[in-house]
Amino acid sequence: MANYIGQDAEGFFNGMGERYFYGLRKQEDGSIYLAVVDQMNPDDQITINVPGEVAENYDGFDFGQDFFEGRDVNHEKVFANLKYEQYRWDYQKINYYINDDGILVARLNQPYDYGA
C-alpha cells in the first residue's frame, strides 16, 4: 500500500490527457507508415481523410478515442479516404522501431535515432 500526498497515481495519470496521436497506415508498396503527432507542437497537424468523395470519408473521428477498424476481415479498407487505418492516443512519447532481430520495439519516453 502506498501513501499519497495530494492526487493519487490513478488521478495523476488520468489527468495527463492524450497528448500524442499515433496513426498507422499501409502504403501502396506494402510498407507500413507510422505518423506521430504531438499536440503541443504548433507545427504538427492531424489529417484524417485524404481528398476524395465525401461519401467515402471517415466521419467517426473523436479526440482521444482509439480506432482499429480501418480494414475488414479480407484486409480491404473500410473507408476509402481514411488516411490512417488504425490510430491511438497516448500521453507518453513512444518511439517505435524494428530491432536487428526483426522485432517491433516500443520505447517509452526515450529518444531513438532513426538515422537519415
C-alpha positions as CSV (number, residue, x, y, z in Angstrom):
1,M,0.0,0.0,0.0
2,A,1.3,3.5,-0.8
3,N,0.5,6.8,0.8
4,Y,-0.1,9.8,-1.3
5,I,0.0,13.5,-0.6
6,G,-2.3,15.2,-3.0
7,Q,-3.5,13.4,-6.0
8,D,-3.2,9.6,-6.2
9,A,-1.4,7.8,-9.0
10,E,-4.6,7.0,-10.9
11,G,-5.8,10.6,-10.8
12,F,-2.4,11.8,-11.9
13,F,-2.2,9.5,-14.9
14,N,-5.9,10.0,-15.9
15,G,-5.4,13.8,-15.8
16,M,-2.5,13.8,-18.2
17,G,-4.7,13.5,-21.3
18,E,-3.9,12.2,-24.7
19,R,-1.0,14.4,-26.0
20,Y,0.3,12.2,-28.8
21,F,-1.6,10.8,-31.8
22,Y,-0.2,7.7,-33.5
23,G,-1.6,6.9,-36.9
24,L,-0.7,3.7,-38.8
25,R,-1.4,3.0,-42.5
26,K,-0.3,0.6,-45.2
27,Q,1.4,2.2,-48.1
28,E,0.7,1.2,-51.8
29,D,4.1,-0.6,-51.9
30,G,3.0,-2.7,-48.8
31,S,5.3,-0.9,-46.3
32,I,3.9,0.4,-43.0
33,Y,3.9,4.1,-42.2
34,L,3.5,5.5,-38.6
35,A,2.7,9.1,-38.1
36,V,3.3,10.7,-34.7
37,V,1.7,14.0,-33.9
38,D,2.5,16.0,-30.7
39,Q,-0.4,18.3,-29.9
40,M,1.9,20.6,-28.0
41,N,3.9,21.2,-31.2
42,P,2.2,24.0,-33.2
43,D,3.7,22.7,-36.4
44,D,2.1,19.2,-36.1
45,Q,-1.3,18.5,-37.5
46,I,-3.7,15.6,-37.9
47,T,-5.3,14.8,-41.3
48,I,-7.9,12.1,-41.0
49,N,-9.3,11.9,-44.6
50,V,-7.4,12.3,-47.9
51,P,-9.2,14.2,-50.7
52,G,-12.0,12.3,-52.4
53,E,-15.7,11.6,-52.5
54,V,-17.4,12.8,-49.3
55,A,-19.3,9.6,-49.0
56,E,-16.1,7.7,-48.7
57,N,-14.8,9.8,-45.7
58,Y,-14.5,8.5,-42.2
59,D,-16.6,10.8,-40.0
60,G,-16.3,9.0,-36.7
61,F,-13.1,10.8,-35.6
62,D,-13.3,11.7,-31.9
63,F,-10.4,13.2,-29.9
64,G,-8.9,10.7,-27.5
65,Q,-10.8,7.7,-28.9
66,D,-8.6,4.9,-30.4
67,F,-9.6,3.4,-33.7
68,F,-8.5,0.0,-35.1
69,E,-11.2,-0.9,-37.6
70,G,-9.8,0.6,-40.8
71,R,-9.6,-2.8,-42.6
72,D,-12.1,-5.6,-42.8
73,V,-11.6,-9.3,-42.4
74,N,-10.4,-9.5,-46.0
75,H,-7.8,-6.8,-45.4
76,E,-9.7,-4.3,-47.5
77,K,-10.0,-0.6,-46.5
78,V,-13.4,0.1,-44.9
79,F,-13.3,3.8,-45.7
80,A,-11.6,4.7,-49.0
81,N,-10.5,8.2,-47.9
82,L,-9.3,7.3,-44.4
83,K,-5.7,8.2,-44.1
84,Y,-4.8,6.1,-41.0
85,E,-6.4,2.6,-40.8
86,Q,-5.5,2.4,-37.2
87,Y,-4.8,5.2,-34.7
88,R,-4.4,5.6,-31.0
89,W,-3.8,8.4,-28.5
90,D,-1.4,8.4,-25.6
91,Y,0.0,10.8,-23.0
92,Q,3.5,9.3,-23.4
93,K,6.0,9.7,-26.2
94,I,6.5,6.3,-27.8
95,N,9.3,5.7,-30.3
96,Y,8.6,2.6,-32.4
97,Y,11.4,0.8,-34.3
98,I,12.3,-2.6,-35.6
99,N,15.4,-4.0,-33.9
100,D,18.2,-6.1,-35.5
101,D,16.2,-9.3,-34.8
102,G,13.1,-8.0,-36.7
103,I,11.1,-7.4,-33.5
104,L,8.9,-4.3,-33.2
105,V,10.0,-2.4,-30.1
106,A,8.2,0.4,-28.3
107,R,10.5,2.7,-26.4
108,L,8.7,4.9,-23.9
109,N,9.9,8.5,-23.2
110,Q,13.4,7.7,-24.6
111,P,14.7,9.1,-27.9
112,Y,15.6,6.7,-30.7
113,D,17.9,7.8,-33.6
114,Y,16.2,6.6,-36.8
115,G,19.1,7.7,-38.9
116,A,18.9,9.7,-42.1
